[in-house]
């Protein structure tokens, strides 16, 4: 049932997301302005992180970092977004729409990021410090942004699928152990991709921070838009339609 009480409850539920978007947006704007004002010159923490990475690159760690960083680009992230969008909804038609919407969400975020990258035009760290291939400008980090956006979409999809399962009454006790580790794993993957860019010397630490902040803004905006467009869309639809 819907009514004033339900509307108030949903508005309150969206309030933390709106606050989070605002915080990330302000932080990202301040960081972007600082980077532009320095004409891309690294901050002290950027130089320290790069120097540490260059000094701590045993072959095994370098190979592992390359594998992690490779997972943040190419077809895999886009496939992840499609899966996350499909998981978020019940019923064949809604799953198809959800998959397409998640893909468009990711593509739109990438388009905005590309615009920012070209506008700010921050140079990457020195080429001699690179341990993998990279191209284009540095801020915000593309691999970092992409992996964070995809992890967010997948976490959203997994959480909604788990919520439908819990509401259906089917083994609700299994919801916690089955869902939370996967959510944690996805979050760790996104963090690892970002850190791998610093470790491999192709991004400054502030590029990665900028990628995380931008992803936080974009994910928050997507959550608000979907929440307003489809309020309670899956309530009571565990069996699908």
N, C-alpha and C positions, 0 to 999 in steps of 0.2 A: 504494500500500500504506500501511496505517496501523499504528501501533504506538507503543511508548513513545518511540522516537526522534522520530517525527513529532509526537507530542503535546508533547514538550519543545521542539522547533523552533518549533511554533506558539505556545507560551506565551512563548518568548523574543521572537518576532515581535510579540506583543501588548504586551510590557512597555513599549516606548517610548510606545505609545498611552496606556496606563494612566498613565504618568508625566505625559504631556502633559495628560490630562484633569485630573489632580490639580493641576497647576500652574495651569491655566486656572481651575479651580474656586476655588482659594484666592485667586487674583488678583481674580476677579470678586466673591467674597464680601467681600474687603477694600474693593474700590472701592464696592460697594453700601452697605456699612456707613458708609463715609466720606461718601457722598452723602446718606444718610439722616440721619447725625449733623449735617450742615450744613443740614438741612431744604431740600435742593435747591440751595442757594446755589452759584454757579459757583466752581471753583478758579481760581487765577491763570492757568493755561494755557488754561482755557476762555475767559476774557475776552480774552486776547491773541489767540487763534485767531479769535474772532468779530470783534474789532476789525480784524484784518488782512483778513478776508474782506469786511467792509463797505467797506473802502477800496480793494479790488481787484476790482471787478465790472464790467468792460466788457461791453457788450451781448452780444457774441459768446460770451464765457466764461459769462455768465449763462444764455444759451440752451442752450449745450452742457451745463452742469450740470443744467439742468432736464430735458433729454433723458435724461441718465444716471440721474438720480434716479427718473425715471418708469419706467425699466426694472426697478427694484427693488420694484415693487408691482403689484397687479392680477393678471391671468391669467398673464402671462409667467413669473414665477418658479415657479408651480405646474406649468406645462407643462414647464419645465426640470427640475423634480424628477422628473416622470413619465418624461421621456426618460432622465435619468440612471439611474433605477431599472431601466428596461428594458434599457439598454446593459450593465448589470452582469451580466446572466445570459444564458445561451444556451437556445434552445428556446422555443417559443411560450408554453407554460404558465408557465415560470419567468419569462419576460419580463413577462407580465401580473401575476404575483404581485409581481415586483420593482417594477413601476410603481406598483401599489397600495400596497406597503409604503413606498416612498419618499414617496408623497403623505401617507400616515398619519404618517410620521416628521416631515414638515414641519408638518403640522397640529398634532401633539402639541407640537412645539417652540414653535409660535406660541401655543398655549394656555398653556404654562408661562410664556412671555414676557409675555403679557397679565396673568397673575396677578402677576408681579413688577412690571410697570409700574403697576398699580393699587395695589399695596402700598406701593411707594416714593413714588409720586405726585410726581415731580419736575417743577416747572414748566419750560416751554421758555424759550429766550431771549426778550428783549423783542420784541413784535409788530412794532414799527417797523423791526426789523432783518431781518425775513423777506423773502425774494425768491421764495417759492413757498408754496403752501398746505400746511398741516399741521394735525393735530388730535390730541387726547389728551395724555397725559403724555409725558415725554421719555426716561426711563431704564428699560431700555436701548433704543437706537434700533431701531425696527421695520424700516425699510428696510435698515439695516446688517445686522441679524440675518438677515433673509430672504435677502438676496443672498449672504451668507456661507454659509448653510446650503445654498442651491441650488447655489452654485459647488462646495461640498464634495461634494454628491451627484453632480453632473455629472463632477467630476474623478475620483471613485471609479469611476463607470461607464465613463468613457473609459479609465482605467488598466486596469480589468479586461478590457474589450473588446480593448485593445491587447495585454494579456498572453495572452489566448486566441489571438490572431492569431500572436503570437510562438511560442507553444508548438506551434501547428499546423505551423510550418515554412514558412508562406507569406510570403515576402518579409520576413523578420525584420529585414533591414537598413533597411526603410522604417519600422519601428516608432518609432525615435527621432525622425526629422524630422517624422513625421506627428502624433505624440501630444504631445510636449513643448510645442510652441508653443501648442497648443490649451489645455493645462493652464495654461500661463503666462497666456494671454489670459483664461481664466476667473478666475484669481486676481486679475488686474489689474482686471477688471470689478467684483468684489466690493469691492476696495479703493476703486475710483473711486466706487461708489455711497455708501459710507460717508463719504468725503471731501466728496462733493457736498452732503451734509446739513449739514456744517459751513459750507461755502462759501455755501450759500443761507440760512444763519442760522436754521435751524429746529431745530438740535440743538447742544448743547455738545459739545466734543471728547471729554469723558469719557463722554457718552452713546454715542458711536460706539465708543469703546474698550470700553465695557461690552457693546455688541452683538457685537463681534468675540470677546470672551472667552466670552460665553454661547454663541455659535455653536461655538466651539472645544470647549466642554464637551459640548454636545449631539451634535456630530459624532463626538467621541471615544467617547461612550457608545454611539452607534449602531454604530460600527465594532466595538467589543468585543462587543456583543450579537450582531451578525450573524456575527462570527468564531466565536463559541461555538455559535451555532445551526446554522450551515452551514459547518463546517470543510472547506475545500478543495472546495466544491460544484462549481466549474467546472473542476477539474483534469482534463485529458484530454478535455474536452467541447467542443473547438473547433468541431466540426461541428454541435453541438446535438443534442438528442434530442426 
